[in-house]
Structures are given as structure tokens and as C-alpha cells.
Amino acid sequence: MKVTINRKRSVQEAGDIISTKKEKLYAIIEDDGEKYPYHLVCLEKFVIIQSYDTLPSNKELEEDIGEKLEGIYQHHDSHITLN
């Protein structure tokens, strides 16, 4: 797998991609109109890890993922290529 990403410091919108120190990838998705519209999704297993009423902080993400974050990246100028 080849991942090309541009760094960002914190989650700013749905679609942002989160990487961890152990090279796991997650994404924030939005289900508009729901009580908890923001979801943290594991891109390895395609499961929802946690749901939020507002965009989560880095501290919340680390607690819910269970490991340190490497970076948060904007989905507009990042892409993932599977080999």
C-alpha cells in the first residue's frame, strides 16, 4: 500500500484521515442529521470505533483508538493506493 498525505494538526472536517504510530489508518465520516453525526472509522476493518456529537479532539481520538496519533491529514489533497 502506498499512502501520500499532507499533514494537518487536528481534525477540522469530516473526511479527515488519521494515522497512528503503529501505522493504522482511520477516517472521520459524517452522517448528517443524526444525534451523533461524526464517526471514527477504522480503515483496516471498516468498522465504526466511536461516534461524536462534534468533531473530536486529538486527545479523544487517542483515547478511543488506544494509541498515539502520528498525524491528521486533509482528505482533499491526500490519496491511498492499494497494491
C-alpha positions as MATLAB code, in Angstrom:
seq = 'MKVTINRKRSVQEAGDIISTKKEKLYAIIEDDGEKYPYHLVCLEKFVIIQSYDTLPSNKELEEDIGEKLEGIYQHHDSHITLN';
ca = [
       0.000    0.000    0.000;
       1.252    3.482   -0.834;
      -0.116    6.447    1.105;
       0.520   10.049    0.071;
      -0.609   12.582    2.634;
      -0.194   16.203    3.638;
      -0.024   16.865    7.376;
      -2.641   18.673    9.399;
      -2.622   19.249   13.154;
      -6.191   18.445   14.252;
      -9.481   17.245   12.806;
     -11.179   20.132   11.042;
     -13.835   18.438    8.909;
     -15.454   15.137    8.042;
     -13.264   13.088    5.711;
     -10.034   13.806    7.556;
      -7.670   10.823    7.746;
      -5.898    9.865   10.995;
      -2.716    7.794   11.179;
      -1.224    6.270   14.319;
       2.306    5.475   15.452;
       1.584    1.793   14.664;
       0.689    2.730   11.047;
      -3.084    2.210   11.352;
      -5.459    4.435    9.373;
      -8.794    5.856   10.462;
     -11.208    8.392    8.985;
     -13.818   10.764   10.313;
     -17.106   10.444    8.433;
     -20.335   12.422    8.835;
     -23.880   11.095    8.897;
     -25.737   14.412    8.734;
     -28.967   14.701   10.710;
     -28.055   12.154   13.396;
     -27.687   12.925   17.127;
     -24.019   11.810   16.899;
     -23.182   12.635   13.252;
     -19.377   12.188   13.326;
     -17.951    8.671   13.286;
     -14.393    7.392   13.703;
     -13.977    4.541   11.204;
     -11.125    2.015   11.135;
      -9.976    1.748    7.503;
      -8.460   -1.696    8.093;
     -11.692   -3.356    9.248;
     -14.253   -0.766    8.030;
     -15.988   -0.586   11.405;
     -17.122    2.405   13.451;
     -14.924    2.785   16.532;
     -16.753    5.726   18.151;
     -19.436    8.324   17.374;
     -19.324   12.007   18.382;
     -21.701   14.961   18.531;
     -18.901   17.345   17.478;
     -15.556   16.841   15.758;
     -13.276   15.008   18.222;
     -10.082   16.422   19.705;
      -6.731   14.675   19.309;
      -6.957   13.566   22.952;
     -10.391   11.987   22.379;
      -9.091   10.207   19.275;
      -6.084    8.787   21.131;
      -8.324    7.534   23.960;
     -10.786    5.894   21.569;
      -8.129    4.377   19.287;
      -5.918    3.321   22.194;
      -2.627    4.580   20.800;
      -0.724    7.762   19.943;
      -1.534    9.651   16.758;
       1.120   10.159   14.099;
      -0.829   12.784   12.179;
      -4.159   14.006   10.867;
      -4.487   14.733    7.185;
      -6.906   16.538    4.942;
      -8.716   14.197    2.553;
      -8.890   16.808   -0.245;
      -5.190   16.536   -1.070;
      -4.353   13.023    0.179;
      -4.815    9.684   -1.531;
      -4.348    5.977   -0.782;
      -3.166    3.469   -3.374;
      -3.598   -0.257   -2.687;
      -1.098   -2.588   -4.351;
];
